[in-house]
Each structure stands twice: as C-alpha cells, then as structure tokens.
C-alpha cells in the first residue's frame, strides 16, 4: 500500500500507539506527514513489552510526521479530556480517532477474576466510548472526520463466546460503538468503522500470550496499518458503519498478493485465523468443525488414542516433568470419546484414562481426530485454538507448553 499524501496535515488521536498495531498505524500516517497523538499509558519501559510513548514519538518524527506523546489511561475521564484538549491546543484540532487500546484475557468464566473482567470492559468498551465522546466536538469541525475501532465483526455464534465470554463481551462492546455511533453521526459526516485482522498479527503482546512460535503462523502488523490507511484515506461520507477485515480492504484497494505480510513467507498459506472471523473463503454460516469427514466410526477402526498414551507413557522422564510442571486433562469427543490425563508435575510423570490424580492446571477439549493430529504434529495447538478446534480452560500458558512437548516427542510417537 503506497502512501498517497492524503493524510498530510491531518491529526490522528491513536490510543495504545506506543507499540504493536497502534504504532504501525501511526507510522503509516506519519509517512504522509500527519500529526500523531500517541495516547498510551507506557511512559516508562515495560519489563516485558518494548516501547514507550516517547520512543514511538521518536519513530513517528523520523518517518516524517509530527508526534505528541501523551500519558493516557483510557479508563480515566480526566486524563482523556486533558489529552484531547492538549492535542487540540498543539495541532489545532482532531480529524481522526483510532481506538486501538485493548486488554485481553482468554479465560473461561470460573477463571476470570473480576479485576481482569473490569480491566477488559473499562479499557475496551468504556475507553472506546469515552475517547470517541471527548473527541467528538472536534471531529464535528473537521472535513475529514473518521473514527476507526480495532474491533471484530459482530456475530452471535456461540463458538466466539464459549471459550472466553468476558473477553468477547468487552471486544464486542467496541464493535457496538461502531454500530451505534455510525448511525448517530451519519448526518454529521463522521465515518465510524471497525477493522479486524483475518489472521493472527504478530506483536509483542501476542507473543507474550501465545509464545514466540506464534510468529511462524502470523502476519506482520503492517497489514493492519495499510488497511487502516486505505480506510482513513477515503472521504468520510463514502462509507460508515462497516465491519472490515484487513485482507478484504487491501484487495479492494488493488493489493492482491499478501505474501510479504507473512512473518515467514513460506507459511503465507498456513496462517492462524484470528478470533471472530472465518478462514478466507469459508461459508458465512460455517461453524468451526469438531472433527473431520474422515473421522473413524465409533464402532469401528482402531483405537488410536489408547495407543498414543501408551507410547507417551514410555517416553516420560523426570527431565520432561521438570521442564513442564503441569497436569493436563483431555476431554475427548467424537469417535474415541473419553477423558484422559497427563501428569507432568509429579515424580517421573504419568498418564492414562480418566481424570488426573490432582487438579489439572489446564483442561483441553477437542475431537478425537483433531487430538491425534495435534500430538502427531499435523495440527498446531495455537491455530487449533484460534479456529475453535481446541478449547482451553485453566492456565493458558501451561496449555501452550504442551505444544513444545509434542514437538519434542512427535519424532518418537
């Protein structure tokens, strides 16, 4: 996506712009010569995540834009109002708002503490509403007024709610702001849209969530920046109230080869599909399968899972236990329905049929065909989770540790 200069001199108020997708959108607009308000909390370096509002501002200036770093907690009404007023005093107005700041916790209802619930709802839904509200008087004065929320298409499919209802509610709150505000501001010439990625986007935050291997199955944040740029370059009255997906936006703008956006070009056709969207070309009413068409009938064929656990048991060792330190329970449906466990916390490790002897750290639920494919290396745990083939409750990080074990064992299984 080539810069056209259409955002030159425009002022963008971008939340969560110190890193990740927010920063990439800022840098893309900066190459046009835009003014960027870097509205984020990180003034001091984070112990695990790179970047502050000041390092982002420096990059923006080097890219050709003007930057104004603001310490903003989008949950704080006073901080948001002061940041908006300061931005207007510096740049003379606000033309574009990008609500990117977000919190995530992929936890089930019992495993979502209310502090984390409140954090997600206060940042995602309330923060988006608040920032849009405070910027509204200045957007009304602009002749190029856009609000763009980094949020998913709205869908009532249970599969998007079941694994992490608290997160889905908070994220859909951002999308409901699009639905309502687009209609509310339609006659005022303010365009309000949502943008969401088709695939996983590799950022420091997602790496911390799913591990470093996630890059192999993800795209770079530049794809979201280019798609956002295409949307924000349009005349505001051209389209509003739309729920857009990055690859479709770029294709409509004439960008048909997306290979370079893949972190690993060789995996460009094997990427993880993100939450809340279907794989490219999937039917609109498609539901993530719980098993393949080749699943063995319940009353025929060989029982592969008992054989698999027998093999795993022969490979267990104190070394594997010391590296993993977790107990797993597997709830298997389909042709080989049953409950199994893998104890990699106690002694030399153990596994077998039934529930584990101690409380599991993570419980994984999936179809028997997918389960066997995961342990034999044909199906990666992270993509399986992202596409709904695998449900995880309990400690998400420990569940992903299991994939490292599978990688180590698959040549022996």
Secondary structure, 3 states (H helix, E strand, C coil): CCCCCCCCCCEEEEECCCCHHHHHHHHHHHCCCCEEEEEECCCCCCCCCCCCHHHHHHHHHHHCCEEEEEECCCCCHHHHHHHHHHHHHHHCCCCEEEECCCCCCCCCCCCCCHHHHHHHHHHHHHHHHHHHHHHHHHHCCCCCCEEEEECCCCCCCCHHHHCCHHHHHHHHHHHHHHHHHHHHCHHHCCEEEEEECCECEECHHHHHHHCHHHHHHCEECHHHHHHHHHHHCCCHHHCCCCEEEHHHHHHHCCCCCCHHHECCHHHCCCCCECCCCCCCCCCCCCCCCCCCCCCCCCCCCCCHHHHHHHHHHHHCCHHHHHHHCEEEEEEEEHHHCEEEEEEECCCCCEEEECCCCCCCCEEEEEEHHHHHHHHCCCCCHHHHHHCCCEEEEECHHHHHHHHHHHHHHCCCC
